[in-house]
Amino acid sequence: MKVAIFGATGRTGRPLVKEALERGHAVTAFARDPSRLGVSRDRLVVVRGDVTDASAVERAVSGQDAVVSALGHAKGSPKDVQTRGTANIVAAMEKHGARRLVSLTGAGVRTEGDEPKLVDKVFGLLLKTLQRDVLEDAEGHVAVIRASGLEWVVVRGPRLTEGEKKGQYRVGLVGKNSGTSISRADLADFMLDQLTDDAHLGRMPVVSY
């Protein structure tokens, strides 16, 4: 597939790019600073730009089959960067006919079917207290995706680690068949599976150990 990856130079974005290339996809990596990607391969194109710039986003999305987003907050980014960037991605996908969107957010974002346990509730309270802007932006980006006409999966991750890919993990909801951590490599593995797997379409699974 031809896949655009947003947030490609982030700590989760780089494993996404690596795994996508290993699977044989043609990857367009979108980055503000391409030098941070640290990889140069066949089937890899890098587009420089800011996700809040609709025209730059459109250049990356044009001609793609699908989009994977690992957008996050960085130093100097606007507090609503994920929501604004996702709105630009969705608009570009709808314009150019790309149908599948797989987007990453944290397990602190809730959805129907969640049954948060005490540890989940404590974590959610800490997020609301210490990182309210980040949480509200994450929730805003989900609202944009839900309102789209795309085929979408929002993947939620708990605490992310730098461990190696195991290829074995649980898929559930908050408080239901879910743990407290997963490696970025295994998270990338699951996210890329969603490009061709319809089991979680229109849902927000939590992937964890």
C-alpha positions in Angstrom: 0.0 0.0 0.0 0.9 3.7 -0.3 0.8 5.0 3.2 1.4 8.5 4.6 2.6 8.6 8.2 2.2 11.8 10.3 4.3 12.3 13.4 6.9 10.2 11.6 9.9 11.6 13.5 8.4 11.1 17.0 9.2 8.2 19.3 6.3 6.2 18.0 6.5 7.5 14.5 9.9 6.1 13.8 8.9 2.5 14.7 5.9 3.0 12.5 8.0 4.0 9.5 10.4 1.2 10.1 7.7 -1.4 10.4 5.8 -0.1 7.4 8.9 -0.3 5.2 9.6 -3.8 6.5 6.1 -4.8 5.4 6.7 -3.6 1.9 4.6 -0.5 2.0 5.5 2.6 0.1 5.8 5.2 2.8 5.5 9.0 2.7 6.8 10.4 6.0 5.6 13.8 7.0 7.9 15.8 9.3 8.8 19.3 10.3 12.4 18.3 10.5 13.2 15.4 8.1 16.7 15.0 9.5 15.3 13.6 12.6 13.9 10.6 10.8 17.3 9.0 10.7 16.5 6.6 7.8 16.8 6.6 4.0 15.3 3.7 2.1 13.8 2.7 -1.1 10.0 3.2 -1.0 10.4 6.1 1.4 9.5 9.7 0.5 9.8 12.5 3.1 7.6 15.5 2.9 8.7 18.5 5.0 5.9 20.5 6.6 3.8 21.5 9.6 0.6 19.6 10.2 -1.3 22.8 10.8 -0.5 23.8 7.2 -3.4 22.4 5.1 -1.5 22.7 1.8 1.5 20.8 3.1 -0.7 18.0 4.5 -2.5 17.7 1.2 0.8 17.3 -0.6 1.6 14.3 1.6 -1.9 12.7 1.4 -2.3 13.1 -2.3 -2.0 9.7 -4.0 -2.0 7.6 -0.8 -4.1 4.6 -0.1 -4.2 5.2 3.7 -2.9 7.4 6.5 -1.4 6.5 9.8 -1.2 9.3 12.4 1.0 9.4 15.5 0.7 13.2 16.0 1.7 14.5 19.4 2.7 17.6 21.2 6.2 19.0 20.8 7.9 22.0 22.2 6.4 25.1 20.6 3.4 23.4 19.1 -0.1 24.9 19.5 -2.2 23.3 22.3 -4.7 22.1 19.7 -2.1 20.7 17.3 -3.6 17.2 17.2 -7.1 18.5 16.5 -6.1 21.0 13.9 -3.7 18.6 12.2 -6.3 15.8 12.1 -8.8 18.1 10.6 -6.3 18.9 7.8 -5.6 15.2 7.3 -9.3 14.3 7.2 -10.0 17.0 4.7 -7.1 16.0 2.5 -8.1 12.3 2.6 -11.7 13.1 1.7 -10.5 15.3 -1.2 -8.1 12.7 -2.6 -10.0 9.5 -2.0 -7.9 7.9 0.7 -10.3 5.9 2.8 -8.5 4.3 5.8 -7.2 6.4 8.7 -5.5 4.8 11.7 -4.7 7.3 14.5 -3.0 7.1 17.9 -4.2 8.5 21.2 -3.7 7.8 24.8 -5.7 5.4 27.0 -6.9 8.4 29.0 -9.3 9.2 26.2 -12.5 7.3 27.0 -15.1 5.7 24.8 -18.3 3.5 25.1 -17.6 0.1 26.7 -14.8 1.2 28.9 -14.9 0.0 32.5 -12.1 2.0 34.1 -10.6 0.5 37.3 -9.2 2.5 40.2 -5.8 2.8 38.5 -7.4 4.1 35.3 -9.5 6.6 37.2 -6.5 7.9 39.1 -4.6 8.2 35.8 -7.5 10.0 34.2 -7.7 12.4 37.1 -4.0 13.2 36.8 -4.3 13.8 33.1 -7.2 16.3 33.7 -5.2 18.0 36.4 -1.7 18.1 35.0 -2.2 17.9 31.2 -5.7 19.1 30.6 -4.8 20.8 27.3 -3.2 17.6 26.0 -6.3 15.5 27.0 -8.7 18.0 25.5 -6.7 18.1 22.2 -6.7 14.3 22.1 -10.5 14.2 22.6 -10.9 16.9 20.0 -9.0 14.9 17.4 -11.2 11.9 18.1 -14.3 14.1 17.6 -13.0 15.2 14.2 -12.4 11.6 13.1 -15.8 10.4 14.3 -17.5 13.1 12.3 -15.6 12.1 9.1 -16.9 9.7 6.5 -13.7 7.7 6.6 -12.9 4.1 7.5 -11.1 4.8 10.8 -9.6 3.1 13.8 -8.3 5.1 16.8 -5.7 3.0 18.6 -5.3 3.8 22.3 -2.0 3.1 24.1 -1.2 3.1 27.8 2.4 3.8 29.0 4.7 3.4 26.0 8.1 1.7 26.4 11.2 1.3 24.1 11.2 -2.5 24.2 11.6 -4.8 21.2 8.6 -6.1 19.3 7.2 -9.3 20.8 4.3 -9.7 18.4 2.0 -10.7 21.3 -0.3 -8.3 23.1 -3.9 -7.9 24.3 -6.6 -5.8 22.5 -9.4 -4.6 24.7 -10.9 -1.5 26.3 -9.9 0.5 29.3 -10.4 -1.8 32.3 -11.3 -4.8 30.1 -8.6 -7.1 28.9 -6.0 -4.2 29.1 -2.7 -3.7 30.8 -0.6 -0.6 31.7 2.1 -0.7 29.1 3.2 -1.7 25.6 6.3 -1.2 23.5 6.2 1.4 20.8 7.3 -1.4 18.4 4.3 -3.6 19.2 2.0 -0.6 19.1 3.3 0.2 15.6 2.7 -3.5 14.7 -0.9 -3.3 15.7 -1.6 0.1 14.1 -0.3 -1.1 10.8 -2.4 -4.3 11.0 -5.4 -2.0 11.0 -4.7 -0.9 7.4 -6.2 -4.1 6.2 -8.1 -5.5 9.2 -11.7 -4.4 9.5 -12.4 -5.9 12.9 -11.9 -2.6 14.8 -13.4 -0.2 12.2 -15.2 2.7 13.9 -13.8 1.6 17.3 -11.1 2.7 19.8 -9.3 -0.4 21.0 -6.6 -0.3 23.7 -3.5 -2.4 22.9 -1.3 -3.5 25.8 0.5 -6.3 27.4 
